[in-house]
Amino acid sequence: NTVLVQDLGTFTTTLETTTGGAGNAGNITLTANNNMTLDGATIQSMSQSSPGNTGNITITSLQGDISGLNFPLIQTLTDSGSGNAGAISLVAKQNMSLDTAIIASESDFGTGSAGNITLASKEGNISMTNGPLINSQVFNSTGVAGNIIVNAPVGDVLVAGGDFSGGVFTAFRPPHGESSQAPGGGAVEITARNLTVHNSAVSIDNIANSAESGDITLNLSGTLNLNGTFTDANGSVIHSLIQTTSRGPARSADINITAHDVHVSDGAAITTETFASGNAGTITILTQNLNVTSGGQIRSGTTLVPGVPTPSGAGGTIIVQGPTGPAASVLIDGNGSGLFTNTQGTGAGGDIVVTANTVSLQNMGTLSAATSGTAPSANGGTVTVNATQVEMNSGGLITGATTGAGPGGSVNINAGSSFYTNGGTVSSTASQATGGNINITAGNSVTLANGASISASSAGQGSAGDIHINAGQNFTATNSSVTTEAIHSSGGTIKITTNPNGTVQLTDSTISASVLDGAGGGGPGRFPANGGRRRGSGCGAFAAPDRRGEHQRVRSRQPAGGI
């Protein structure tokens, strides 16, 4: 009726099957009608220097719960042989609670593959707490890592750190100069009502491998909460992560998330990253509401590590939208919070595409596709925002910047109704190469207020990007600026367009295209187009090109009431 496997401390309680020959190890099957408790016990199947496979481990509660506590160890391990590690399956009808648990399938120093791991609750919740280690991996082996499937279709899943962060992960670590025998494997799939990852991680790590792994897939009917910052015994700060990495020629895995709400906060991150020649994977988030706050980040890019070759892989794309159309809302709030597709190597940066009814950036929240790459091939990605309303407040930033040899990416904002920025910035900056363009289109109005800035600039030999604004019925700027500026090359064009009966009104604001030093000319300034009306008060300004390579700002000398 009930099963208890307990380690009382005097001797280790172990259930084990082993093979060291040509035959396979036996399976281990534990079945309880009601509750199953694993208290500090070891349940394992092993293959030592053998072509034989380990056995499978199956633990089932037909009507009750499965509980694991006091560091229970459940593992299938093949070592220095060609045998494969067996599958591990824990299935409960009700709740599953795994505290300080280690559930591992591993292939070491051989050619065998690791097994799949399945954790399932038919009607309850699954909690993995106090630094769980749920992993399927190959270490110095040419085999393939197994898949991890966590399934609680009507319940909640919790992955939480304790004295150490732990997590749910797969890893590929083949011998030096070799690779896995086949692509695929190592996928992580979680299905639940709600998923919380707190002070812990869900990850796939692909090291020095040319074979691509499986992806991370999260299917949630409710909410994804990713939060928490963990400090280990050495004082190192570790943020909660949903992460895939590539440290070799293979592409890092994709991350696919479907949830009604997604919350990323407290410095936590959803990230696909490459440190070598493999490309970073794509992040796709299908949600009604995305909140990225308090330093939370969603990023895909290339990372330069001191002492290792410069990465040549390209950054991945970040896509945010609703399951069947636009998301309802996207909020990015707080310093360090944002979506980033930055590249530091020689590969191109990834794109950002956000599609929602409302998109809000505030308190230095950021959308950034920047490149600091060392070669012209490291061009910046494009930021595209498609929304009914776009709002930027208190230092919100949308940028496509290049500080390296690669050209900057463009910023495209398509607002079906209105674009409003109150102290926010839309920028394209270039230190060496050509800057990207900024294109803003709104069906009804574009409004800049309280120090808002739209700017394209170049500090090097590359030209600044152009700025094109189609403001619909109304363009209004109050104590704000629209500028292009180049120091050593050509400045960009500024073009502001309204509908034929639209208006352009500037109050204590500047529109300026200039070249400070160099042979290039400032770009032409044009506004309003299509017969729109102009109004101005205070020090409203219009820009003119400077063909002499000297800085020139031409302010309107017309009286208030029209420019």
Residue pairs with C-beta under 8 A, 6 or more apart in sequence:
1 32
1 33
1 34
2 32
2 33
2 34
2 35
2 36
2 37
2 64
3 30
3 31
3 32
3 35
3 36
3 37
4 37
4 39
5 13
5 15
5 30
5 37
5 38
5 39
5 41
5 43
6 13
6 37
6 39
6 40
6 41
7 13
7 39
7 40
7 41
7 42
7 70
9 40
12 42
13 40
13 41
13 42
14 41
14 42
14 43
14 44
15 28
15 30
15 41
15 42
15 43
15 44
16 42
16 43
16 44
16 45
16 46
17 25
17 26
17 27
17 28
17 45
17 46
17 54
17 55
18 25
18 45
18 46
18 47
18 48
19 25
19 46
19 47
19 48
19 50
19 52
19 53
19 54
19 83
20 47
20 48
20 49
20 50
20 52
21 50
21 52
22 50
22 51
22 52
23 52
24 47
24 52
24 53
24 54
24 55
24 83
25 45
25 46
25 47
25 52
25 53
25 54
25 55
25 86
26 45
26 55
27 45
27 55
27 56
27 57
27 58
27 86
28 43
28 45
28 55
28 56
28 57
28 58
29 57
29 58
29 59
29 60
30 36
30 43
30 58
30 59
30 60
31 58
31 59
31 60
31 62
32 60
32 61
32 62
32 64
33 61
33 62
33 63
33 64
34 61
34 62
34 63
34 64
35 61
35 64
35 65
35 66
35 67
36 59
36 60
36 61
36 64
36 65
36 66
36 67
36 92
37 66
37 67
37 68
37 69
38 59
38 66
38 67
38 68
38 69
38 72
38 74
39 69
39 70
39 72
40 69
40 70
40 71
40 72
41 72
41 73
42 72
42 73
42 74
43 57
43 59
43 72
43 73
43 74
43 75
44 57
44 73
44 74
44 75
44 76
44 77
45 54
45 55
45 56
45 57
45 75
45 76
45 77
45 86
46 54
46 76
46 77
46 78
46 79
47 53
47 54
47 77
47 78
47 79
47 81
47 83
47 85
47 112
48 79
48 80
48 81
49 79
49 80
49 81
50 78
50 81
50 82
50 83
51 81
51 82
51 83
52 81
52 83
53 78
53 83
53 84
53 85
53 86
53 112
54 76
54 77
54 78
54 83
54 84
54 85
54 86
54 115
55 76
55 86
56 76
56 86
56 87
56 88
56 89
56 115
57 74
57 76
57 86
57 87
57 88
57 89
58 89
58 91
59 66
59 74
59 89
59 90
59 91
60 89
60 90
60 91
60 92
61 91
61 92
61 93
61 94
62 93
63 93
63 94
64 92
64 93
64 94
65 92
65 94
65 95
65 96
65 97
65 124
66 90
66 91
66 92
66 95
66 96
66 97
66 98
67 96
67 97
67 98
68 74
68 97
68 98
68 99
68 101
69 97
69 99
69 100
70 99
70 100
71 100
71 101
71 102
72 98
72 100
72 101
72 102
73 102
73 104
74 88
74 90
74 101
74 102
74 103
74 104
75 88
75 102
75 103
75 104
75 105
75 106
76 85
76 86
76 87
76 88
76 104
76 105
76 106
76 114
76 115
77 85
77 104
77 105
77 106
77 107
77 108
78 84
78 85
78 106
78 107
78 108
78 110
78 112
79 108
79 109
79 110
80 108
80 109
80 110
81 110
81 111
81 112
82 110
82 111
82 112
83 110
83 112
84 107
84 112
84 113
84 114
84 115
84 143
85 105
85 106
85 107
85 112
85 113
85 114
85 115
85 146
86 105
86 115
87 105
87 115
87 116
87 117
87 118
87 146
88 103
88 105
88 115
88 116
88 117
88 118
89 117
89 118
89 120
90 96
90 103
90 118
90 119
90 120
91 118
91 120
91 121
91 122
92 120
92 121
92 122
92 124
93 121
93 122
93 123
93 124
94 121
94 122
94 123
94 124
95 121
95 124
95 125
95 126
95 127
95 155
96 119
96 120
96 121
96 124
96 125
96 126
96 127
96 152
97 127
97 129
98 119
98 126
98 127
98 128
98 129
98 132
98 134
99 127
99 129
99 130
99 132
100 129
100 130
100 131
100 132
100 162
101 128
101 132
101 133
101 134
102 132
102 133
103 117
103 119
103 132
103 133
103 134
103 135
104 133
104 134
104 135
104 136
104 137
105 114
105 115
105 116
105 117
105 135
105 136
105 137
105 146
106 114
106 135
106 136
106 137
106 138
106 139
107 113
107 114
107 137
107 138
107 139
107 141
107 143
108 138
108 139
108 140
108 141
109 139
109 140
109 141
110 141
110 142
110 143
111 141
111 142
111 143
111 181
112 141
112 143
113 138
113 141
113 143
113 144
113 145
113 146
113 181
113 185
114 136
114 137
114 138
114 143
114 144
114 145
114 146
115 136
115 146
116 136
116 146
116 147
116 148
116 149
117 134
117 135
117 136
117 146
117 147
117 148
117 149
118 148
118 149
118 151
119 126
119 134
119 148
119 149
119 150
119 151
120 126
120 149
120 150
120 151
120 152
121 151
121 152
121 155
122 153
123 154
123 155
124 152
124 154
124 155
125 152
125 155
125 156
125 157
125 158
126 150
126 152
126 155
126 156
126 157
126 158
126 192
127 157
127 158
127 160
128 134
128 157
128 158
128 159
128 160
128 166
128 168
129 158
129 160
129 162
130 160
130 161
130 162
130 163
130 166
131 161
131 162
131 163
131 164
131 165
131 166
131 200
132 159
132 166
132 167
132 168
132 200
133 166
133 167
134 148
134 167
134 168
134 169
135 148
135 168
135 169
135 170
135 171
136 145
136 146
136 147
136 148
136 170
136 186
137 145
137 169
137 170
137 171
137 172
137 173
137 186
138 144
138 145
138 171
138 172
138 173
138 174
138 180
139 171
139 173
140 173
140 174
140 175
141 173
141 174
141 175
142 174
142 175
142 178
142 179
142 180
142 181
143 180
143 181
144 172
144 180
144 181
144 182
144 184
144 185
144 186
144 211
145 170
145 171
145 172
145 185
145 186
145 213
146 170
146 185
146 186
147 170
147 185
147 186
147 187
147 188
147 189
147 214
148 168
148 169
148 170
148 187
148 188
148 189
149 189
149 190
150 157
150 168
150 189
150 190
150 191
150 192
151 190
151 191
151 192
152 191
152 192
152 193
153 191
153 192
153 193
154 193
155 192
155 193
156 192
156 193
156 194
156 195
156 196
156 222
157 190
157 192
157 194
157 195
157 196
158 195
158 196
158 198
159 166
159 167
159 168
159 195
159 196
159 197
159 198
159 200
159 201
159 202
160 196
160 197
160 198
160 199
160 200
160 228
161 167
161 198
161 199
161 200
161 228
161 230
161 240
162 199
163 233
164 230
164 232
164 233
165 199
165 200
165 201
165 230
165 232
165 238
165 240
166 200
166 201
167 197
167 200
167 201
167 202
167 203
167 241
168 188
168 190
168 201
168 202
168 203
169 188
169 201
169 202
169 203
169 204
169 205
170 185
170 186
170 187
170 188
170 203
170 204
170 205
170 213
170 214
171 186
171 204
171 205
171 206
171 207
172 180
172 186
172 205
172 206
172 207
172 209
172 211
172 213
173 205
173 207
173 208
174 180
174 207
174 208
174 209
176 208
179 208
179 209
179 210
179 211
179 248
179 250
180 209
180 210
180 211
181 211
182 211
183 211
183 212
183 213
184 211
184 212
184 213
184 214
185 213
185 214
186 204
186 206
186 213
186 214
186 253
187 204
187 213
187 214
187 215
187 216
187 217
187 253
188 202
188 203
188 204
188 214
188 215
188 216
188 217
189 216
189 217
189 218
189 219
190 202
190 217
190 218
190 219
190 220
191 219
191 220
192 219
192 220
192 221
192 222
193 220
193 221
193 222
194 220
194 222
194 223
194 224
194 225
195 218
195 220
195 223
195 224
195 225
195 259
196 224
196 225
196 226
196 227
197 225
197 226
197 227
197 228
197 240
197 241
197 242
197 268
198 225
198 227
198 228
198 240
199 228
199 229
199 230
199 238
199 240
200 228
200 230
200 240
201 240
201 241
201 242
201 243
202 216
202 241
202 242
202 243
203 216
203 241
203 242
203 243
203 244
203 245
204 213
204 214
204 215
204 216
204 243
204 244
204 245
204 252
204 253
205 244
205 245
205 247
206 212
206 213
206 244
206 245
206 246
206 247
206 248
206 250
206 252
206 253
206 278
207 247
207 248
208 247
208 248
208 276
209 248
209 249
209 250
210 248
210 249
210 250
211 250
212 250
212 251
212 253
213 244
213 250
213 253
214 253
215 244
215 253
215 254
215 255
215 256
215 281
216 242
216 244
216 253
216 254
216 255
216 256
217 256
217 257
218 224
218 242
218 255
218 256
218 257
218 258
218 259
219 258
220 257
220 258
220 259
220 260
221 259
221 260
222 259
222 260
222 261
223 259
223 260
223 261
223 262
223 263
224 257
224 259
224 261
224 262
224 263
225 263
226 240
226 241
226 242
226 262
226 263
226 264
226 265
226 268
226 269
226 270
226 296
227 240
227 263
227 264
227 265
227 266
227 268
227 296
228 239
228 240
228 266
228 268
229 237
229 238
229 239
229 240
229 266
229 267
229 268
230 237
230 238
230 239
230 240
231 237
231 238
232 238
239 266
239 267
239 268
239 269
240 266
240 267
240 268
240 269
241 268
241 269
241 270
241 271
242 255
242 257
242 269
242 270
242 271
243 269
243 270
243 271
243 272
243 273
244 252
244 253
244 254
244 255
244 271
244 272
244 273
244 281
245 252
245 272
245 273
245 274
245 275
246 252
246 273
246 274
246 275
246 276
246 278
246 279
246 280
246 281
246 313
247 274
247 275
247 276
247 278
248 276
248 277
248 278
249 276
249 277
249 278
250 278
251 274
251 278
251 279
251 280
251 281
251 313
252 272
252 273
252 274
252 278
252 279
252 280
252 281
252 316
253 272
253 281
254 272
254 281
254 282
254 283
254 284
254 316
255 270
255 272
255 281
255 282
255 283
255 284
256 284
257 270
257 283
257 284
257 285
257 286
257 287
258 286
258 287
258 323
259 285
259 286
259 287
260 287
260 288
260 289
261 287
261 288
261 289
261 290
261 291
262 285
262 287
262 289
262 290
262 291
263 291
263 293
263 296
264 270
264 291
264 292
264 293
264 296
264 297
264 298
265 291
265 292
265 293
265 294
265 295
265 296
266 294
266 295
266 296
267 294
267 295
267 296
267 297
267 336
268 296
268 297
269 296
269 297
269 298
269 299
270 283
270 285
270 297
270 298
270 299
271 283
271 297
271 298
271 299
271 300
272 280
272 281
272 282
272 283
272 300
272 316
273 280
273 299
273 300
273 301
273 302
273 303
274 280
274 301
274 302
274 303
274 311
274 313
274 314
274 315
274 347
275 302
275 303
275 305
275 308
275 311
276 308
276 309
276 311
276 312
276 313
277 311
277 312
277 313
278 313
279 313
279 314
279 315
279 316
279 347
280 300
280 301
280 302
280 313
280 314
280 315
280 316
280 350
281 300
281 316
282 300
282 316
282 317
282 318
282 319
283 298
283 300
283 316
283 317
283 318
283 319
284 319
285 298
285 318
285 319
285 320
285 321
286 321
286 322
286 323
287 320
287 322
287 323
287 327
288 322
288 323
288 327
288 328
288 329
289 327
289 328
289 329
289 330
289 331
290 320
290 327
290 329
290 330
290 331
290 356
291 331
291 333
292 298
292 331
292 332
292 333
292 337
292 338
292 339
292 365
293 331
293 332
293 333
293 334
293 337
294 333
294 334
294 337
295 334
295 335
295 336
295 337
296 334
296 337
297 336
297 337
297 338
297 339
297 340
298 318
298 320
298 338
298 339
298 340
299 318
299 339
299 340
299 341
299 342
300 315
300 316
300 317
300 318
300 340
300 341
300 350
301 315
301 316
301 340
301 341
301 342
301 343
301 344
301 349
301 350
302 311
302 313
302 314
302 315
302 343
302 344
302 345
302 347
302 349
302 373
303 311
303 344
303 345
304 310
304 311
304 344
304 345
310 345
310 346
310 374
311 344
311 345
311 346
311 347
312 345
312 346
312 347
313 345
313 347
314 343
314 347
314 348
314 349
314 350
315 341
315 342
315 343
315 347
315 348
315 349
315 350
315 381
316 341
316 350
317 341
317 350
317 351
317 352
317 353
317 381
318 339
318 341
318 350
318 351
318 352
318 353
319 353
320 327
320 330
320 339
320 353
320 354
320 355
320 356
321 327
321 353
321 354
321 355
321 356
322 328
322 355
322 356
325 355
326 355
326 356
326 357
326 386
326 387
326 388
327 355
327 356
327 357
328 356
328 357
328 358
329 356
329 357
329 358
329 359
329 360
330 354
330 356
330 358
330 359
330 360
330 387
331 360
331 362
331 365
332 338
332 339
332 360
332 361
332 362
332 365
332 366
332 367
332 396
333 360
333 361
333 362
333 363
333 365
334 363
334 364
334 365
335 363
335 364
336 364
337 364
337 365
337 366
338 361
338 365
338 366
338 367
338 368
338 397
339 352
339 354
339 366
339 367
339 368
340 366
340 368
340 369
340 370
341 349
341 350
341 351
341 352
341 368
341 369
341 381
342 349
342 368
342 369
342 370
342 371
342 372
343 349
343 350
343 370
343 371
343 372
343 373
343 378
343 380
343 381
343 406
344 372
344 373
345 373
345 374
345 378
346 373
346 374
346 375
346 377
346 378
347 373
347 377
347 378
348 371
348 377
348 378
348 379
348 380
348 381
348 406
349 369
349 370
349 371
349 373
349 378
349 379
349 380
349 381
349 406
349 409
350 369
350 381
351 369
351 381
351 382
351 383
351 384
351 409
352 367
352 369
352 381
352 382
352 383
352 384
353 384
353 386
354 367
354 384
354 385
354 386
354 387
355 386
355 387
356 386
356 387
357 387
357 388
357 389
358 387
358 388
358 389
358 390
358 391
359 385
359 387
359 389
359 390
359 391
360 390
360 391
360 392
360 393
360 396
361 367
361 391
361 392
361 393
361 396
361 397
361 398
361 424
362 391
362 392
362 393
362 394
362 395
362 396
362 424
363 393
363 394
363 395
363 396
364 394
364 395
364 396
364 397
365 396
365 397
366 396
366 397
366 398
366 399
367 383
367 385
367 397
367 398
367 399
368 383
368 397
368 398
368 399
368 400
368 401
369 380
369 381
369 382
369 383
369 399
369 400
369 409
370 380
370 399
370 400
370 401
370 402
370 403
370 408
371 378
371 379
371 380
371 381
371 401
371 402
371 403
371 404
371 406
371 408
371 409
372 378
372 402
372 403
372 404
373 379
373 404
373 405
373 406
374 404
374 405
375 404
375 405
375 406
376 405
376 406
376 407
376 433
377 406
378 404
378 405
378 406
379 402
379 406
379 407
379 408
379 409
380 400
380 401
380 402
380 406
380 407
380 408
380 409
380 436
381 400
381 409
382 400
382 409
382 410
382 411
382 412
382 436
383 398
383 399
383 400
383 409
383 410
383 411
383 412
384 412
384 413
384 414
385 398
385 412
385 413
385 414
385 415
386 414
387 414
387 415
387 416
388 415
388 416
388 417
389 415
389 416
389 417
389 418
389 419
389 420
390 413
390 415
390 418
390 419
390 420
391 420
391 421
391 422
392 398
392 420
392 421
392 422
392 423
392 424
392 425
392 426
392 452
393 421
393 422
393 423
393 424
394 422
394 423
394 424
395 423
395 424
395 425
396 421
396 423
396 424
396 425
397 424
397 425
397 426
397 427
398 411
398 413
398 424
398 425
398 426
398 427
399 411
399 425
399 426
399 427
399 428
399 429
400 408
400 409
400 410
400 411
400 427
400 428
400 435
400 436
401 408
401 427
401 428
401 429
401 430
402 408
402 409
402 429
402 430
402 431
402 432
402 433
402 434
402 435
402 436
402 462
403 429
403 431
403 432
404 431
404 432
404 433
405 432
405 433
406 433
407 430
407 433
407 434
407 435
407 436
407 462
408 428
408 429
408 430
408 433
408 434
408 435
408 436
408 465
409 436
410 428
410 436
410 437
410 438
410 439
410 465
411 426
411 427
411 428
411 436
411 437
411 438
411 439
412 439
413 419
413 426
413 439
413 440
413 441
414 441
415 440
415 441
415 442
415 443
415 446
416 442
416 443
417 442
417 443
417 444
417 445
418 442
418 443
418 444
418 445
418 446
418 447
419 440
419 442
419 445
419 446
419 447
420 445
420 446
420 447
420 449
421 447
421 448
421 449
421 452
421 454
421 480
422 449
422 450
422 452
423 449
423 450
423 451
423 452
424 452
424 453
425 452
425 453
425 454
425 455
426 438
426 440
426 453
426 454
426 455
427 438
427 453
427 454
427 455
427 456
427 457
428 435
428 436
428 437
428 438
428 455
428 456
428 457
428 464
428 465
429 435
429 455
429 456
429 457
429 458
429 459
430 436
430 457
430 458
430 459
430 460
430 462
430 463
430 464
430 465
431 459
431 460
432 460
432 461
432 462
433 460
433 461
433 462
434 458
434 462
434 463
434 465
435 456
435 457
435 458
435 462
435 463
435 464
435 465
435 492
436 456
436 465
437 456
437 465
437 466
437 467
437 468
437 492
438 454
438 456
438 465
438 466
438 467
438 468
439 468
440 446
440 454
440 467
440 468
440 469
440 470
440 471
441 469
441 470
442 470
442 471
442 472
443 472
444 472
444 473
444 474
445 471
445 472
445 473
445 474
445 475
445 476
446 469
446 471
446 472
446 474
446 475
446 476
447 474
447 475
447 476
447 477
448 454
448 476
448 477
448 478
448 480
448 481
448 482
448 509
449 476
449 477
449 478
449 479
449 480
450 478
450 479
450 480
451 479
451 480
452 477
452 480
452 481
453 480
453 481
453 482
453 483
454 467
454 469
454 481
454 482
454 483
455 467
455 481
455 482
455 483
455 484
455 485
456 464
456 465
456 466
456 467
456 483
456 484
456 485
456 492
457 464
457 483
457 484
457 485
457 486
458 464
458 465
458 485
458 486
458 487
458 488
458 489
458 491
459 487
459 488
460 487
460 488
460 489
461 488
461 489
462 489
463 486
463 489
463 490
463 491
463 492
463 520
464 484
464 485
464 486
464 489
464 490
464 491
464 492
464 523
465 484
465 492
466 484
466 492
466 493
466 494
466 495
466 523
467 482
467 484
467 492
467 493
467 494
467 495
468 493
468 495
468 497
469 475
469 482
469 495
469 496
469 497
470 497
470 498
471 496
471 497
471 498
471 502
471 504
472 498
472 499
472 502
473 498
473 499
473 501
473 502
473 503
474 498
474 502
474 503
474 504
474 505
475 496
475 498
475 502
475 503
475 504
475 505
475 527
475 528
476 504
476 505
476 507
477 505
477 506
477 507
477 509
477 511
478 507
478 508
478 509
479 507
479 508
479 509
480 509
480 510
481 509
481 510
481 511
481 512
482 494
482 496
482 509
482 510
482 511
482 512
483 494
483 510
483 511
483 512
483 513
483 514
483 543
484 491
484 492
484 493
484 494
484 512
484 513
484 514
484 522
484 523
484 543
485 491
485 512
485 513
485 514
485 515
485 516
486 492
486 514
486 515
486 516
486 518
486 520
486 522
487 515
487 516
487 517
487 518
488 517
488 518
488 520
489 515
489 518
489 520
490 515
490 518
490 520
490 521
490 522
490 523
491 513
491 514
491 515
491 520
491 521
491 522
491 523
491 545
492 513
492 523
493 513
493 523
493 524
493 525
493 526
494 511
494 513
494 523
494 524
494 525
494 526
494 527
494 543
495 525
495 526
495 527
495 529
496 504
496 511
496 526
496 527
496 528
496 529
497 527
497 528
497 529
497 530
497 532
498 504
498 528
498 529
498 530
498 532
499 530
499 532
500 530
500 531
500 532
501 531
501 532
501 533
502 528
502 530
502 532
502 533
503 528
503 532
503 533
503 534
503 535
504 527
504 528
504 532
504 533
504 534
504 535
504 563
505 534
505 535
505 536
506 535
506 536
506 537
506 540
506 541
506 563
507 536
507 537
507 538
507 540
508 537
508 538
508 539
508 540
509 539
509 540
509 541
510 539
510 541
510 543
510 553
511 525
511 527
511 541
511 542
511 543
512 525
512 541
512 543
512 553
513 522
513 523
513 524
513 525
513 543
513 544
513 545
514 522
514 543
514 546
514 551
514 552
514 553
515 521
515 522
515 545
515 546
515 549
515 550
515 551
516 550
516 551
517 549
518 549
519 549
520 549
521 545
521 546
521 547
521 549
522 543
522 544
522 545
522 546
522 547
522 552
523 545
524 545
525 542
525 543
525 544
525 545
527 534
527 542
528 534
533 562
534 562
534 563
535 561
535 562
535 563
536 556
536 558
536 560
536 561
536 562
536 563
537 560
537 561
538 560
539 555
540 555
540 556
540 563
541 553
541 554
541 555
541 556
542 554
542 555
542 556
542 563
543 553
543 554
544 552
544 554
546 552
556 563
